[in-house]
Amino acid sequence: MFTLVCFSSPQPAYTLVDYLSSQHISGVVSKSEEQYCVELVNEADMAQAQIITAHFINAPHDPRYQAASWDNDNHQLYTSRSGNNSSIFNRLFNRQSKSQLTRYPLTYLIMLVNIVVFGMMIVSIETRLWVDSRLFIAPIHELQQTGQWWRLLTPNFLHFSGIHITFNLLWWWILARPIEQHLGKISLVITFLIISFSANIGQLYVDGPNFGGMSGVVYGLLGFTWWLGWLKPQWGFKIQPQIVGFMLVWLMIGYADVLFVSMANTAHSLGLVSGCLLALGWAKMGRSK
């Protein structure tokens, strides 16, 4: 890492990092005693970054910097910057929503599919029966006979309450976008598929076909992000330890079977393990977008 500039408060440091990112300059913020320092990943970017920094210091309220912060809002989901994080739901529908859709099309496409399927499950008994007959997973020997291999994936899109789908899509939105941004769309698709197959097939063999939801995928993306942040911190993946701790505790609660609903514990566990292993493999390949 190559130190560019230091500030006495976190906000200007993170704002500058956001703007540098919009100019395709990779940087991170590190805290040293009472200072927040902007550090560059590549020394070759130093000259351009110094010019940008000089203008930033002279005109910190230039609208271009605020626009970059709004457009690159992943930081508020992974680190506590100023202690005044915006509501996640407000972020979903803010004035940058159009830009978000073009930047993260696959993230939003999966959300849309989930919402459409959930709507079909609650709008009428006919559409619910259609969903049940075509999207639930089936034993492998049945899939061999029918050729309906899509059923290995489609349990992801089955949710059984408003709380269920809201919780899962919220975490998907938080965790999928950085992968799509930093590693690319194809990488997100591959990660999604591998985690889905691992979680769904494992859950099928352990507890049968009556399950659904994105939770296995969510735990997979959690493990993927968590381990990449540990193995390749320079790639920009970072997640608060408190979030990891909360999700692991929630996993243990599921195994304790003290909730009023049954949880797909095997899907959660295999999703988490497969996500961690994918991160390990990706880190060994040593490639980012």
C-alpha positions as CSV (number, residue, x, y, z in Angstrom):
1,M,0.0,0.0,0.0
2,F,1.1,3.6,-0.8
3,T,0.0,6.4,1.5
4,L,-1.6,9.3,-0.4
5,V,-3.0,11.6,2.2
6,C,-4.3,11.5,5.8
7,F,-7.2,13.3,7.4
8,S,-8.3,13.8,11.0
9,S,-11.8,12.5,10.4
10,P,-13.1,9.6,8.4
11,Q,-15.6,11.2,6.1
12,P,-13.2,13.1,3.8
13,A,-11.0,10.0,3.5
14,Y,-13.9,7.8,2.4
15,T,-15.3,10.4,0.1
16,L,-11.9,10.7,-1.6
17,V,-11.6,6.9,-1.9
18,D,-15.0,6.8,-3.5
19,Y,-14.1,9.4,-6.1
20,L,-10.7,7.8,-6.8
21,S,-12.7,4.5,-7.4
22,S,-14.9,6.3,-9.9
23,Q,-11.7,7.3,-11.7
24,H,-10.5,3.6,-11.7
25,I,-7.9,4.2,-9.0
26,S,-8.0,1.6,-6.3
27,G,-7.6,2.8,-2.7
28,V,-8.5,1.9,0.9
29,V,-8.8,3.8,4.1
30,S,-6.6,2.8,7.1
31,K,-6.8,4.2,10.6
32,S,-3.6,5.1,12.3
33,E,-3.9,6.6,15.8
34,E,-6.2,9.6,15.3
35,Q,-5.7,9.8,11.5
36,Y,-7.6,8.3,8.6
37,C,-5.2,7.7,5.7
38,V,-6.0,7.0,2.1
39,E,-3.7,4.4,0.7
40,L,-3.3,3.4,-3.0
41,V,-3.1,-0.2,-4.1
42,N,-0.9,0.6,-7.1
43,E,2.0,3.0,-6.9
44,A,1.6,3.8,-10.6
45,D,-1.6,5.7,-9.8
46,M,0.1,8.1,-7.4
47,A,0.7,11.0,-9.8
48,Q,-2.9,11.1,-11.0
49,A,-4.2,10.6,-7.4
50,Q,-2.1,13.5,-6.1
51,I,-3.6,15.9,-8.7
52,I,-7.1,14.7,-7.7
53,T,-6.3,15.1,-4.0
54,A,-5.0,18.6,-4.4
55,H,-8.3,19.6,-6.0
56,F,-10.3,17.7,-3.4
57,I,-8.6,19.5,-0.5
58,N,-9.2,22.9,-2.2
59,A,-12.8,22.2,-3.0
60,P,-14.1,19.3,-0.8
61,H,-17.7,20.3,-1.4
62,D,-17.5,20.0,-5.2
63,P,-20.7,18.1,-6.3
64,R,-18.6,15.5,-8.2
65,Y,-17.3,14.1,-4.9
66,Q,-20.7,13.7,-3.3
67,A,-22.0,12.1,-6.5
68,A,-19.2,9.6,-6.4
69,S,-20.1,8.7,-2.8
70,W,-23.7,8.2,-3.6
71,D,-22.9,6.1,-6.6
72,N,-20.3,3.9,-4.7
73,D,-22.4,3.2,-1.6
74,N,-21.1,-0.2,-0.8
75,H,-18.9,1.2,2.0
76,Q,-21.9,1.9,4.2
77,L,-22.8,-1.8,4.2
78,Y,-19.4,-3.1,5.2
79,T,-17.8,-0.6,7.5
80,S,-18.9,2.0,10.0
81,R,-17.7,5.3,8.6
82,S,-19.4,8.2,10.3
83,G,-21.7,6.2,12.5
84,N,-24.7,7.6,10.6
85,N,-25.5,5.0,8.0
86,S,-28.5,5.6,5.7
87,S,-31.4,3.2,5.7
88,I,-30.9,0.2,3.4
89,F,-34.4,0.5,2.1
90,N,-33.8,4.2,1.3
91,R,-30.8,3.1,-0.7
92,L,-32.8,0.6,-2.6
93,F,-35.1,3.4,-4.0
94,N,-32.8,6.5,-4.0
95,R,-32.2,8.8,-6.9
96,Q,-29.4,6.7,-8.1
97,S,-31.6,3.6,-8.6
98,K,-31.3,3.8,-12.4
99,S,-27.6,3.9,-12.2
100,Q,-27.6,1.0,-9.8
101,L,-29.7,-1.1,-12.2
102,T,-27.2,-0.6,-15.0
103,R,-24.2,-1.3,-12.7
104,Y,-25.6,-4.4,-11.0
105,P,-28.0,-5.9,-13.5
106,L,-27.6,-9.5,-12.3
107,T,-28.0,-8.6,-8.7
108,Y,-31.3,-6.9,-9.4
109,L,-32.4,-9.6,-11.9
110,I,-32.2,-12.3,-9.2
111,M,-34.2,-10.0,-6.9
112,L,-36.9,-9.5,-9.6
113,V,-37.2,-13.3,-10.2
114,N,-37.7,-13.8,-6.4
115,I,-40.3,-11.1,-6.2
116,V,-42.2,-12.4,-9.2
117,V,-42.3,-16.0,-7.9
118,F,-43.3,-14.8,-4.5
119,G,-46.1,-12.8,-6.1
120,M,-47.3,-15.9,-7.9
121,M,-47.3,-17.9,-4.7
122,I,-49.7,-15.4,-2.9
123,V,-51.9,-14.1,-5.7
124,S,-54.1,-17.1,-6.2
125,I,-54.3,-20.8,-5.5
126,E,-53.9,-21.6,-9.2
127,T,-50.6,-19.8,-9.5
128,R,-49.4,-21.2,-6.2
129,L,-50.1,-24.8,-7.5
130,W,-48.2,-24.0,-10.7
131,V,-45.2,-22.8,-8.7
132,D,-45.3,-25.8,-6.4
133,S,-45.5,-28.3,-9.3
134,R,-42.6,-26.8,-11.2
135,L,-40.1,-25.2,-8.9
136,F,-39.7,-27.4,-5.8
137,I,-36.6,-29.6,-6.0
138,A,-37.1,-33.4,-6.6
139,P,-35.1,-36.5,-5.8
140,I,-32.2,-37.0,-8.2
141,H,-33.6,-40.2,-9.6
142,E,-36.8,-38.3,-10.5
143,L,-34.8,-35.6,-12.2
144,Q,-32.9,-38.2,-14.2
145,Q,-36.2,-39.5,-15.4
146,T,-37.9,-36.2,-16.2
147,G,-34.8,-34.1,-17.2
148,Q,-36.1,-31.2,-15.1
149,W,-32.6,-30.3,-13.8
150,W,-33.7,-26.7,-13.3
151,R,-35.2,-27.9,-10.0
152,L,-31.8,-28.0,-8.5
153,L,-31.7,-24.2,-8.7
154,T,-35.3,-23.1,-8.4
155,P,-35.7,-23.7,-4.6
156,N,-33.8,-20.4,-4.3
157,F,-36.8,-18.5,-5.5
158,L,-39.4,-20.1,-3.2
159,H,-40.3,-18.0,-0.1
160,F,-43.1,-18.6,2.3
161,S,-43.7,-15.2,4.0
162,G,-43.0,-11.6,3.6
163,I,-40.3,-11.7,6.4
164,H,-38.7,-14.6,4.7
165,I,-38.2,-13.0,1.3
166,T,-37.3,-9.6,2.8
167,F,-34.6,-11.0,5.0
168,N,-33.0,-13.0,2.1
169,L,-33.2,-10.3,-0.6
170,L,-31.8,-7.7,1.8
171,W,-28.7,-9.8,2.4
172,W,-28.5,-10.8,-1.3
173,W,-28.5,-7.1,-2.2
174,I,-25.8,-6.3,0.3
175,L,-23.5,-9.2,-0.6
176,A,-24.0,-9.7,-4.3
177,R,-23.3,-6.2,-5.6
178,P,-19.7,-6.0,-4.5
179,I,-19.0,-9.3,-6.2
180,E,-20.6,-8.1,-9.4
181,Q,-18.7,-4.9,-9.2
182,H,-15.2,-6.2,-8.3
183,L,-15.2,-9.6,-10.0
184,G,-17.7,-9.2,-12.8
185,K,-21.0,-10.6,-13.8
186,I,-19.8,-14.0,-15.0
187,S,-18.1,-14.5,-11.6
188,L,-21.3,-13.7,-9.8
189,V,-23.2,-16.2,-11.9
190,I,-20.6,-18.9,-11.3
191,T,-20.6,-18.2,-7.6
192,F,-24.4,-18.2,-7.4
193,L,-24.7,-21.5,-9.3
194,I,-22.0,-23.4,-7.4
195,I,-23.3,-22.3,-4.0
196,S,-26.9,-23.0,-5.0
197,F,-26.2,-26.5,-6.2
198,S,-24.1,-27.3,-3.1
199,A,-26.7,-26.0,-0.7
200,N,-29.8,-27.4,-2.4
201,I,-28.5,-30.8,-3.2
202,G,-27.2,-31.2,0.4
203,Q,-30.5,-30.1,1.9
204,L,-32.4,-32.5,-0.4
205,Y,-30.3,-35.5,0.7
206,V,-30.5,-34.6,4.4
207,D,-34.1,-33.4,4.9
208,G,-36.0,-34.0,1.6
209,P,-37.5,-31.7,-1.0
210,N,-39.8,-29.5,1.1
211,F,-37.6,-26.3,1.5
212,G,-37.0,-23.0,-0.3
213,G,-35.4,-19.7,0.0
214,M,-32.1,-17.8,-0.8
215,S,-30.6,-18.4,2.7
216,G,-28.1,-21.0,1.5
217,V,-26.9,-18.6,-1.2
218,V,-26.8,-15.7,1.3
219,Y,-24.6,-17.8,3.7
220,G,-22.4,-18.7,0.7
221,L,-21.9,-15.1,-0.3
222,L,-21.2,-14.2,3.3
223,G,-18.4,-16.8,3.4
224,F,-17.1,-15.8,0.1
225,T,-17.0,-12.1,1.0
226,W,-15.6,-12.8,4.5
227,W,-12.8,-15.0,3.3
228,L,-11.9,-12.8,0.3
229,G,-11.6,-9.8,2.7
230,W,-9.2,-11.9,4.8
231,L,-7.2,-13.4,2.0
232,K,-7.2,-10.5,-0.5
233,P,-7.9,-7.3,1.4
234,Q,-6.5,-5.2,-1.4
235,W,-9.5,-6.3,-3.6
236,G,-11.8,-4.1,-1.5
237,F,-14.0,-6.8,0.1
238,K,-14.6,-6.2,3.8
239,I,-17.4,-7.0,6.1
240,Q,-17.9,-6.1,9.7
241,P,-17.0,-8.9,12.2
242,Q,-20.3,-8.1,14.0
243,I,-22.3,-9.1,10.8
244,V,-20.3,-12.3,10.5
245,G,-20.9,-13.1,14.2
246,F,-24.6,-12.4,13.9
247,M,-25.0,-14.7,11.0
248,L,-23.0,-17.5,12.6
249,V,-25.1,-17.2,15.8
250,W,-28.3,-17.3,13.6
251,L,-26.9,-20.5,12.1
252,M,-26.4,-22.0,15.5
253,I,-29.9,-21.0,16.5
254,G,-31.3,-22.9,13.5
255,Y,-29.6,-26.1,14.6
256,A,-30.9,-25.6,18.2
257,D,-34.4,-25.8,16.7
258,V,-35.9,-23.2,19.1
259,L,-37.7,-21.1,16.5
260,F,-41.3,-21.3,15.5
261,V,-40.3,-22.2,11.9
262,S,-38.0,-24.9,10.5
263,M,-34.8,-23.7,9.0
264,A,-32.8,-25.3,6.1
265,N,-29.7,-25.8,8.3
266,T,-27.9,-28.1,5.9
267,A,-28.4,-25.5,3.0
268,H,-27.1,-22.8,5.3
269,S,-24.0,-24.7,6.4
270,L,-23.1,-26.1,2.9
271,G,-23.7,-22.7,1.4
272,L,-21.3,-21.1,3.9
273,V,-18.6,-23.8,3.4
274,S,-18.8,-23.7,-0.4
275,G,-18.6,-19.9,-0.4
276,C,-15.5,-20.0,1.8
277,L,-13.9,-22.6,-0.5
278,L,-14.7,-20.6,-3.6
279,A,-13.0,-17.5,-2.0
280,L,-10.0,-19.6,-1.3
281,G,-9.8,-20.8,-4.9
282,W,-10.4,-17.3,-6.3
283,A,-7.7,-15.9,-4.0
284,K,-5.2,-18.5,-5.2
285,M,-6.0,-17.6,-8.8
286,G,-5.1,-14.0,-7.8
287,R,-7.5,-12.3,-10.2
288,S,-9.9,-9.4,-9.7
289,K,-11.8,-7.4,-12.2
